Amino acid sequence: MVRRRLVPEGTKHGVSALGLQRLLGLGSYETAWSLLHKLRRAMVRPGRDKLVGEVEVDETAVGASTPGRLGRGTFADKAIIAVETRARGACGRVRLARIHDCSGPILTDFVTNAVAPGSLVSTDRWQGYGGVTAAGFIHQPTSIAASGDPAHVAMPRVHRVSSLLKRWLLGTHQGAARPHQLDFYLDEFTFRFNRRSSTRRGLLFYRLLEQAMQLDPVPVSAIVGGRP
């Protein structure tokens, strides 16, 4: 008897709702789509540890640009990324979040929620990061223009993660992530990236199901609306 492969080759970066519908033989695309979103809601473990040590932080544009806008306001959809640094340019754990703009309160609030107090936070010299020191962090701003290096060289880890994120959204999900649901896709990317070297995939799935069972039921109507 030939057993059907539960997870086919090429899905290590996740699967789209259409791909899951075909894989499981579901009659409804909506069923597959809502199942994936319910699992994404379980990918953030309550009380998870904050990033520590030296952490790179930067924003990245996601989606189409906004007509008539320049600079950091060019893109309506933005994500902010924090990455722990490791030796020889390697990345540690990451945290990502959708942000509406790059103002000081929003950027400082993200750093406070994602990074442990007292950590060294490396950013560019954007004025929005001016409150990081007062929030209890060692702030190390770098002027990209003055350094003489391109941004991906001056801050390699956040730009590597940004590139992987965009490739994942365009490749696996065909750019179909809606702005008001972007948070959940960022949660899935974070979950996958932070466990990229795990050799116990079965246990990871088991833990994810455990967390999913602890969540309150979420109707499809609420999932469609995304987070406020």
C-alpha positions in Angstrom: 0.0 0.0 0.0 1.3 3.4 -0.9 1.0 5.9 1.9 0.2 9.5 1.1 2.9 11.9 2.2 1.3 14.3 4.7 3.8 17.1 4.0 5.2 17.1 0.5 8.6 18.1 -0.6 9.1 21.9 -1.0 6.8 23.0 1.9 9.5 23.7 4.5 8.7 27.4 4.0 5.0 26.9 4.7 2.1 26.3 2.4 -0.6 28.6 1.0 -4.3 28.0 1.7 -4.7 26.8 -1.9 -1.8 24.3 -1.4 -3.3 23.1 1.9 -6.7 22.6 0.3 -5.2 20.4 -2.4 -3.0 18.6 0.0 -5.8 17.7 2.4 -8.4 17.3 -0.3 -10.7 19.9 1.3 -13.8 21.0 -0.7 -13.6 24.6 0.4 -10.7 27.1 0.1 -12.2 29.1 3.0 -11.8 26.0 5.3 -8.1 25.8 4.4 -7.6 29.5 4.8 -9.3 29.7 8.2 -7.4 26.7 9.4 -4.0 28.3 8.6 -5.0 31.5 10.3 -6.1 29.7 13.4 -2.8 28.0 13.6 -1.0 31.3 13.1 -2.8 32.7 16.1 -1.2 29.9 18.1 2.3 30.7 17.0 3.0 33.3 19.6 3.7 31.7 22.9 2.3 33.6 25.9 5.1 35.0 28.0 7.9 34.3 25.5 11.3 35.6 26.4 12.5 38.9 25.0 15.5 39.3 22.8 18.8 39.8 24.6 22.4 41.0 24.0 23.0 43.0 20.9 20.0 43.5 18.7 19.6 45.1 15.3 16.3 47.0 14.7 15.0 48.5 11.4 11.8 48.9 9.5 11.0 47.4 6.1 8.4 48.2 3.5 5.8 45.5 2.6 3.4 45.8 -0.3 2.8 48.5 -2.8 4.0 52.1 -2.4 1.7 55.0 -1.6 1.4 57.5 -4.4 2.7 61.0 -3.6 4.7 59.9 -0.5 8.5 60.0 -0.1 11.0 58.5 2.3 9.8 56.3 5.2 6.2 57.3 4.4 6.4 55.9 0.9 4.8 52.5 1.8 1.5 52.1 3.5 2.4 48.7 4.9 5.5 48.4 7.0 7.0 45.9 9.4 9.6 46.5 12.0 12.2 43.8 12.6 14.5 43.1 15.6 17.3 40.5 15.2 19.7 39.2 17.8 23.3 39.3 16.6 25.5 36.3 16.5 29.2 35.9 15.6 30.3 36.2 12.0 27.2 37.9 10.9 24.8 35.1 11.9 21.3 35.8 13.2 19.8 34.8 16.5 16.1 35.0 17.3 13.8 37.6 15.6 10.7 39.6 16.4 8.5 41.3 13.8 5.4 43.5 14.0 3.3 45.5 11.6 3.5 49.3 12.2 1.4 52.1 10.9 4.2 54.7 10.8 7.7 55.3 11.9 7.0 57.7 14.7 9.0 57.7 18.0 6.3 56.3 20.2 5.5 53.3 17.9 9.2 52.4 17.4 10.1 52.7 21.1 7.0 50.7 22.1 8.1 47.9 19.8 11.6 47.8 21.1 10.3 47.8 24.7 8.0 44.9 24.0 10.5 42.9 22.0 13.9 43.4 23.7 15.0 42.9 27.2 16.0 46.1 29.2 19.7 46.9 29.2 20.3 45.3 25.8 22.3 47.1 23.1 20.0 48.2 20.3 21.6 49.1 17.0 19.6 51.2 14.6 20.1 53.8 11.9 20.0 57.5 12.8 16.3 57.9 12.1 14.9 60.4 14.7 12.1 58.0 15.6 14.6 55.9 17.6 15.5 58.9 19.8 13.5 57.6 22.8 15.3 54.2 22.9 17.9 55.2 25.5 15.3 56.8 27.8 13.4 53.5 27.6 16.2 51.7 29.3 18.4 50.4 26.4 22.0 51.1 25.3 21.3 52.8 21.9 23.9 52.5 19.2 22.8 54.6 16.1 24.7 54.3 12.9 24.6 56.9 10.1 24.4 54.8 7.0 25.4 57.7 4.8 28.5 58.6 6.9 29.6 54.9 7.2 30.2 54.7 3.5 28.6 51.2 3.4 25.3 50.3 1.9 22.5 49.6 4.4 22.7 45.8 4.0 26.4 45.9 4.9 26.1 48.4 7.9 23.1 46.4 9.3 23.3 43.0 7.6 21.0 40.9 9.8 17.8 42.9 9.7 18.2 43.3 5.9 18.8 39.6 5.5 15.6 38.9 7.5 13.7 41.6 5.5 14.8 39.9 2.2 13.7 36.5 3.4 10.4 37.9 4.6 9.5 39.5 1.3 10.6 36.4 -0.6 8.4 34.2 1.6 5.4 36.5 1.2 5.8 36.6 -2.6 6.8 33.0 -3.1 4.7 31.0 -0.7 1.7 33.3 -0.5 2.0 35.0 -3.9 1.8 38.4 -2.2 -1.8 37.7 -1.0 -1.3 38.8 2.6 -3.8 41.6 3.2 -2.6 44.6 5.3 -5.0 44.1 8.2 -3.9 40.4 8.4 -0.2 41.0 8.0 0.4 40.6 11.8 -0.5 36.9 11.5 1.8 36.3 8.6 4.6 38.0 10.5 3.9 35.7 13.5 4.2 32.6 11.2 7.5 33.9 9.7 8.8 34.5 13.2 7.8 31.1 14.4 9.5 29.4 11.5 12.6 31.5 11.5 13.3 31.0 15.2 12.9 27.3 14.8 14.8 27.0 11.5 17.5 24.7 13.0 15.2 22.4 14.9 15.6 18.7 14.2 12.4 17.7 16.0 9.7 18.9 13.6 7.1 16.5 14.9 7.5 17.9 18.4 7.2 21.5 17.1 3.9 20.6 15.5 2.7 18.9 18.6 3.5 22.0 20.7 1.7 24.2 18.2 -1.4 22.0 18.5 -1.2 22.3 22.2 -1.1 26.1 22.1 -3.9 26.1 19.5 -6.1 24.0 21.9 -5.7 26.6 24.6 -7.0 29.5 22.5 -10.6 30.6 22.6 -12.6 29.7 19.5 -12.3 32.3 16.7 -15.1 32.6 14.1 -14.2 33.1 10.5 -15.8 36.5 10.6 -13.3 37.7 13.2 -10.4 36.1 11.2 -11.4 38.0 8.1 -11.3 41.3 9.9 -7.7 40.7 11.2 -6.3 42.7 14.1 -7.4 46.3 14.7 
